[in-house]
Amino acid sequence: MDKKNFASWIILIILALIWGGSYILMKQGLRSFNFWQVSSIRMLSAFVFLLPFAIKNLKKLNKKTIIPIIIVAFIGNLIPSWLYPLGQTQVDSNLAGVLNSLVPVFVLIIGLLFFKRKTGFLQILGVVIGLIGAALLITKDNPFHFGQMNFYSLYIIFATILYSININQVNRFLMGLKGIEISSLAFLFIGPVSAGILIGSDFSQAAASSTMFFDLTCVVTLGLFGSAIAVTLVNSLITRAGSMFASSVTYIIPVFAIFWGLLDGETLNIIQIAATVIIMISVYLVNKAHK
């Protein structure tokens, strides 16, 4: 393994470690704040952290890059940051991490439909298997009764679709930029929107919470690590190793997400374990076929 590939794998592991724990931080934040506030505090924290880099890289914002960067800002970051905490109001953090494993599947589908990505039998098989695994997860304890579907899981699945659009965008249109340039310029658009949402928010529920300051610390930490640093790393990984390798970070995220979830007192039943294995197999097939 050469140095470039080794570095890519190190970045991949660090990303999985950061994002695997992000679901627990989100869960903690939701004890005191609503999902709008969790998202906005997270995005604003990342914006403040990245602002010096954004100012430095303003010259990189031009006619060629501005539209893809706006897409990265809103489709790849801001809207998913609303969807994940909304989903986690009714979905355990470990299952949220598993559902996030569908990102490579959607990267393939969107790449095939809109970015002229070539595909083969194993990739199609992986997509079908992944959708079956997701269906098992969102039907709670009865895989044959969709009337018991946990519809909040669909918010997380929709977020993975948006992430997949983002990854394809970066891979297609922003390969000439560094990860820090892409992320800092993207959050330049996100920060003011998030600040506006917070200004208009009602914090009376948070003020009444005995854990408000701890929960706020969790959300700010989520913003710094789960957004500012992680988004920079994933953009760097896309430009270094390509969209499919970067999206394969979701192989490892569920391991950390489930681990942290179990430590936090969450549980897994046999159907959820089976669905997790099915999704892992699907992502493996998609990525193996691509290689």
matplotlib code that plots the C-alpha trace (Angstrom):
import matplotlib.pyplot as plt

x = [0.0, 1.5, 1.5, -1.4, -3.6, -2.5, -3.4, -6.8, -7.5, -6.4, -8.8, -11.6, -11.1, -11.0, -14.2, -16.0, -14.9, -16.2, -19.5, -20.1, -20.2, -22.2, -25.5, -25.0, -24.1, -27.3, -29.3, -27.9, -28.6, -32.2, -32.8, -32.8, -33.2, -35.5, -34.2, -34.1, -32.0, -29.7, -29.1, -28.6, -26.2, -24.2, -24.0, -23.2, -20.4, -18.9, -19.3, -17.4, -14.6, -14.2, -14.8, -11.0, -10.4, -13.4, -12.1, -8.7, -10.3, -12.8, -10.9, -11.8, -15.5, -16.1, -18.6, -17.3, -17.5, -20.2, -23.2, -21.6, -20.5, -24.0, -25.3, -22.7, -23.8, -27.5, -28.0, -24.9, -25.0, -27.7, -30.8, -29.4, -28.5, -32.3, -33.3, -31.0, -32.0, -35.7, -35.3, -33.5, -36.5, -38.0, -35.0, -32.2, -28.7, -27.4, -30.0, -29.5, -25.8, -26.8, -29.3, -26.5, -24.7, -27.1, -25.0, -22.8, -25.9, -27.5, -24.1, -24.2, -27.9, -27.5, -24.2, -25.8, -28.9, -27.4, -23.6, -23.2, -21.6, -21.2, -22.6, -22.8, -24.7, -23.0, -23.7, -27.4, -27.6, -26.0, -28.6, -31.5, -30.1, -29.5, -33.1, -34.3, -32.1, -33.4, -37.0, -36.4, -35.0, -37.9, -40.6, -39.7, -40.1, -42.4, -40.7, -43.9, -46.2, -45.4, -48.3, -45.8, -43.2, -41.2, -41.7, -39.0, -36.5, -37.4, -36.0, -32.6, -32.9, -33.7, -30.7, -28.5, -29.9, -28.9, -25.4, -25.1, -26.0, -23.3, -20.6, -21.3, -21.3, -17.9, -16.5, -17.7, -17.3, -14.9, -12.0, -9.7, -10.3, -8.9, -11.2, -10.8, -11.6, -14.8, -16.1, -15.2, -16.8, -19.9, -20.4, -20.0, -23.6, -24.9, -23.8, -26.2, -29.2, -28.5, -28.0, -31.3, -33.1, -31.6, -32.5, -36.2, -36.2, -37.9, -35.4, -37.8, -37.8, -34.0, -33.7, -35.9, -33.7, -31.3, -28.8, -28.9, -25.2, -24.0, -26.3, -25.2, -21.5, -22.5, -24.0, -21.1, -18.7, -20.8, -20.5, -16.7, -15.9, -19.0, -19.3, -16.3, -13.6, -15.5, -16.8, -13.3, -12.0, -14.7, -14.2, -10.5, -11.1, -13.4, -10.8, -8.0, -9.7, -13.1, -16.7, -17.2, -14.2, -15.2, -18.8, -17.5, -16.8, -20.3, -19.0, -17.4, -19.7, -22.4, -19.8, -19.0, -22.7, -23.9, -21.1, -21.8, -25.6, -25.2, -23.1, -25.9, -28.4, -29.9, -30.8, -30.8, -33.2, -32.4, -34.3, -32.3, -29.0, -30.0, -30.9, -27.5, -25.7, -27.8, -27.0, -23.3, -23.3, -25.0, -22.5, -19.7, -21.1, -21.6, -18.0, -16.4, -18.1, -17.0, -13.4]
y = [0.0, 3.3, 6.4, 8.0, 5.0, 4.6, 8.2, 7.7, 4.7, 6.7, 9.5, 6.9, 5.5, 8.9, 9.9, 6.7, 7.4, 11.0, 10.3, 7.1, 9.1, 12.0, 10.3, 10.1, 13.8, 14.5, 12.4, 14.3, 17.7, 16.7, 16.4, 20.2, 21.6, 20.9, 19.5, 23.0, 24.3, 21.3, 21.7, 25.5, 25.4, 22.6, 24.5, 27.9, 26.3, 24.9, 28.2, 30.1, 27.6, 27.6, 31.4, 32.3, 29.7, 30.9, 34.5, 33.2, 31.1, 33.6, 33.9, 30.3, 31.3, 32.0, 31.3, 27.7, 26.7, 28.8, 26.6, 23.3, 24.9, 26.2, 22.6, 21.3, 23.9, 23.2, 19.8, 18.2, 19.9, 22.2, 20.2, 16.8, 18.6, 19.2, 15.7, 13.7, 15.2, 15.1, 11.4, 10.8, 12.1, 8.6, 6.5, 5.1, 6.5, 3.0, 2.4, 5.9, 4.9, 1.7, 3.5, 5.9, 2.9, 3.4, 6.4, 4.3, 2.7, 6.1, 7.4, 4.6, 5.2, 9.0, 8.6, 6.2, 8.3, 11.8, 11.6, 8.9, 6.4, 2.9, 0.0, -3.8, -6.8, -6.8, -3.1, -3.5, -6.6, -4.5, -1.8, -4.3, -5.9, -2.6, -1.5, -4.8, -4.2, -0.6, -1.9, -4.3, -1.6, 0.9, -1.7, -2.0, -5.5, -6.9, -7.0, -8.2, -5.4, -2.0, -0.5, -0.5, 1.4, 3.9, 6.8, 8.9, 6.5, 8.0, 11.4, 9.7, 7.8, 11.1, 12.7, 9.9, 10.6, 14.2, 13.3, 11.1, 14.0, 16.1, 13.4, 13.1, 16.9, 17.2, 14.3, 15.8, 19.6, 20.4, 18.1, 21.0, 22.4, 21.2, 19.8, 22.8, 25.2, 23.4, 23.0, 26.6, 28.2, 26.0, 27.0, 30.6, 30.2, 28.1, 30.2, 33.2, 30.9, 29.0, 32.2, 33.5, 30.3, 30.6, 34.2, 33.3, 30.3, 29.8, 28.7, 28.5, 24.6, 24.5, 27.1, 24.9, 21.8, 20.9, 19.5, 22.5, 23.4, 19.8, 19.3, 22.6, 21.4, 18.2, 20.0, 22.5, 19.5, 17.9, 21.1, 21.3, 17.6, 16.2, 19.1, 21.4, 18.8, 15.8, 17.6, 18.9, 15.4, 13.8, 16.4, 15.8, 12.0, 12.5, 14.5, 12.1, 8.7, 9.2, 9.2, 5.5, 5.1, 8.2, 6.9, 3.6, 5.2, 4.1, 0.5, 1.4, 4.1, 1.5, -0.3, 2.8, 4.0, 0.7, 0.5, 4.0, 3.3, 0.1, 2.0, 4.6, 1.9, 1.2, -2.3, -4.3, -7.1, -10.0, -8.4, -5.2, -7.2, -9.1, -5.9, -4.4, -7.4, -7.2, -3.5, -4.1, -6.8, -4.5, -1.7, -4.2, -5.4, -1.9, -0.9, -4.1, -4.0, -0.4, -1.3]
z = [0.0, -1.0, 1.2, -0.6, -0.1, 3.5, 4.2, 2.6, 4.8, 7.9, 7.0, 6.4, 9.9, 11.6, 9.8, 10.9, 14.5, 14.4, 12.6, 14.6, 17.8, 16.3, 16.7, 20.5, 20.6, 18.6, 21.0, 24.0, 22.4, 21.7, 25.5, 25.8, 22.3, 19.4, 16.1, 14.5, 17.4, 17.4, 13.7, 13.9, 16.8, 15.1, 11.8, 13.4, 15.5, 12.3, 10.5, 13.2, 13.3, 9.5, 9.0, 8.9, 6.2, 4.2, 4.2, 3.1, 0.3, -1.0, -4.3, -5.0, -5.2, -8.9, -11.7, -12.1, -8.4, -6.8, -7.8, -6.8, -3.5, -2.8, -3.5, -1.1, 1.5, 1.4, -0.1, 1.5, 4.9, 6.0, 5.0, 6.3, 9.5, 9.9, 8.9, 11.1, 14.5, 13.4, 12.6, 15.9, 17.9, 17.2, 16.0, 18.2, 17.4, 16.6, 13.9, 12.6, 12.1, 10.3, 7.9, 7.1, 5.4, 2.5, 1.3, -1.1, -2.6, -3.4, -4.6, -7.2, -8.1, -8.5, -10.3, -12.7, -13.3, -13.4, -13.7, -16.3, -14.0, -15.4, -13.5, -13.5, -12.1, -8.7, -8.1, -9.0, -6.7, -4.0, -4.4, -4.2, -1.1, 0.6, 0.0, 1.6, 4.6, 5.0, 4.7, 7.6, 9.8, 9.3, 9.9, 13.6, 15.0, 12.3, 8.8, 7.2, 8.5, 6.9, 8.9, 11.8, 9.8, 11.7, 9.4, 11.2, 9.6, 6.3, 7.3, 7.8, 4.5, 2.7, 4.3, 2.9, -0.5, -0.2, 1.0, -2.1, -4.3, -2.5, -3.0, -6.7, -7.0, -5.3, -7.3, -10.6, -10.3, -7.4, -7.8, -8.3, -4.7, -1.4, 1.3, 3.5, 0.7, -0.2, 3.4, 4.5, 1.5, 1.9, 5.5, 4.5, 3.1, 5.9, 8.9, 8.4, 7.7, 10.9, 12.9, 11.7, 12.8, 16.3, 16.6, 15.9, 18.2, 21.5, 24.1, 27.0, 27.0, 26.9, 29.7, 31.9, 31.3, 34.1, 31.5, 29.1, 29.4, 29.0, 26.0, 24.5, 24.8, 23.0, 20.1, 19.8, 19.9, 17.2, 15.1, 15.4, 14.9, 13.1, 10.7, 10.4, 10.7, 9.3, 6.2, 5.5, 5.7, 3.6, 0.9, 0.9, 0.7, -2.3, -4.2, -3.2, -3.7, -5.5, -4.5, -3.9, -1.6, 0.3, 0.7, 2.0, 5.3, 6.1, 6.2, 9.6, 11.0, 12.2, 14.2, 16.2, 16.2, 17.6, 20.1, 21.5, 21.4, 23.5, 26.0, 26.2, 27.1, 23.6, 22.5, 19.3, 18.4, 16.0, 13.1, 13.4, 13.6, 10.5, 8.7, 9.7, 8.2, 5.0, 4.6, 5.2, 2.5, 0.0, 0.6, 0.2, -3.1, -4.5, -3.6, -4.7, -8.1, -8.6, -8.0]

ax = plt.figure().add_subplot(projection="3d")
ax.plot(x, y, z, "-o")
ax.set_aspect("equal")
plt.show()
